[in-house]
Amino acid sequence: MEELLMKRLLFVALTLIFVLAACGNSGSSDKNSDSKSSSSNSDKKTLRVGTEGTYAPFTFHNKKDQLTGYDIDVIKAVAKEEGYKLKFNETSWDSMFAGLDAKRFDVIANQVGINKERKEKYKFSNPYTYSSGVLVVRDDEKNIKSFDDVKGKKLAQTFTSNYGKLAKDKGANITKVDGFNQSIDLLLSKRVDGTFNDSLSYLDYKKQKPNAKIKAIKGDAEQNKSAFAFSKSVDDKVVSDFNDGLKKLKENGELAKIGEKWFGENVSEPK
């Protein structure tokens, strides 16, 4: 009888130990889960941004060697509005999409013009810049008066830009360059006859160097719409967040202010 009582007491004691241990583990697990969830929610997503860093006034280095420009200001404003962190990766324009394809970065902030071919390969935000293409030539040029006069002429262009395609379509001979400033250097040294480029780049250059002996010819290039280009692997929510951020910046006037800072006018709306 005494032996049976001892066995029952031992069974009860073991049962209590098991229950208390299980409860302790459950509480510890929940605490860890809550901690991980809290930590995860507090982390901001970091986006790797591809940009030239040599394409003033859109993306370039100032006298303090800080990366700045219109596109840099816009993407920083959007990221701040939507809670993203940014890591900039500088590369030449003709390597830009290869970098996006290779997933070295997630998005390009570099006046990427929207066209049919790119829309098939990449995701785009809503446009944040509207501009037109111009043909920049020396101010004493007599033989080039329109876009169609460049057939057989040497034009300085980046191969993969919309303007490079325009030059090819017009029958020009292409001299490869890395950006606008190099195009103008070749033009002024008479190594090329002109360059198709963005009207905003031309206006900024003339603003910085009003005595530069160049002029711009307007033509039949359709209005250019520039947007952020994302890798297809980027989540749709990221693109949606960027569109939401751009909408907020338009509504509160911040996007217009950024345009006025760099160009003296709002360039985020079609004209």
Secondary structure as the mmCIF struct_conf table of DSSP 4:
data_model
#
loop_
_struct_conf.conf_type_id
_struct_conf.id
_struct_conf.beg_label_comp_id
_struct_conf.beg_label_asym_id
_struct_conf.beg_label_seq_id
_struct_conf.end_label_comp_id
_struct_conf.end_label_asym_id
_struct_conf.end_label_seq_id
HELX_RH_AL_P HELX_RH_AL_P1 GLU A 2 SER A 42
HELX_LH_PP_P HELX_LH_PP_P1 ASP A 43 LYS A 45
STRN STRN1 THR A 46 THR A 51
BEND BEND1 GLY A 53 GLY A 53
STRN STRN2 THR A 54 TYR A 55
TURN_TY1_P TURN_TY1_P1 ALA A 56 PHE A 58
STRN STRN3 THR A 59 HIS A 61
TURN_TY1_P TURN_TY1_P2 LYS A 63 LYS A 64
STRN STRN4 LEU A 67 THR A 68
BEND BEND2 GLY A 69 GLY A 69
HELX_RH_AL_P HELX_RH_AL_P2 TYR A 70 GLU A 82
TURN_TY1_P TURN_TY1_P3 GLY A 83 GLY A 83
STRN STRN5 LYS A 85 GLU A 90
HELX_RH_3T_P HELX_RH_3T_P1 TRP A 93 SER A 95
HELX_RH_AL_P HELX_RH_AL_P3 MET A 96 ASP A 101
TURN_TY1_P TURN_TY1_P4 ALA A 102 LYS A 103
BEND BEND3 ARG A 104 ARG A 104
BEND BEND4 ASP A 106 ASP A 106
STRN STRN6 VAL A 107 GLY A 113
HELX_RH_AL_P HELX_RH_AL_P4 LYS A 116 LYS A 121
BEND BEND5 TYR A 122 TYR A 122
STRN STRN7 LYS A 123 PHE A 124
STRN STRN8 THR A 129 SER A 131
STRN STRN9 GLY A 133 ARG A 138
TURN_TY1_P TURN_TY1_P5 ASP A 139 ASP A 140
BEND BEND6 ASN A 143 ASN A 143
BEND BEND7 SER A 146 SER A 146
HELX_RH_3T_P HELX_RH_3T_P2 PHE A 147 VAL A 150
TURN_TY1_P TURN_TY1_P6 LYS A 151 GLY A 152
STRN STRN10 LYS A 154 GLN A 157
TURN_TY1_P TURN_TY1_P7 PHE A 159 THR A 160
BEND BEND8 SER A 161 SER A 161
HELX_RH_AL_P HELX_RH_AL_P5 ASN A 162 ASP A 169
TURN_TY1_P TURN_TY1_P8 LYS A 170 GLY A 171
HELX_LH_PP_P HELX_LH_PP_P2 ALA A 172 ALA A 172
STRN STRN11 ASN A 173 LYS A 176
BEND BEND9 ASP A 178 GLY A 179
HELX_RH_AL_P HELX_RH_AL_P6 PHE A 180 LEU A 188
TURN_TY1_P TURN_TY1_P9 SER A 189 LYS A 190
BEND BEND10 ARG A 191 ASP A 193
STRN STRN12 GLY A 194 GLY A 194
STRN STRN13 THR A 195 ASP A 198
HELX_RH_AL_P HELX_RH_AL_P7 SER A 199 GLN A 208
TURN_TY1_P TURN_TY1_P10 PRO A 210 ASN A 211
BEND BEND11 LYS A 213 LYS A 213
STRN STRN14 ILE A 214 LYS A 218
BEND BEND12 ASP A 220 ASP A 220
HELX_LH_PP_P HELX_LH_PP_P3 ALA A 221 GLN A 223
STRN STRN15 ASN A 224 PHE A 230
TURN_TY1_P TURN_TY1_P11 LYS A 232 SER A 233
BEND BEND13 VAL A 234 VAL A 234
HELX_RH_AL_P HELX_RH_AL_P8 ASP A 236 GLU A 251
TURN_TY1_P TURN_TY1_P12 ASN A 252 GLY A 253
HELX_RH_AL_P HELX_RH_AL_P9 GLU A 254 PHE A 263
BEND BEND14 GLY A 264 GLU A 265
BEND BEND15 SER A 268 GLU A 269
#
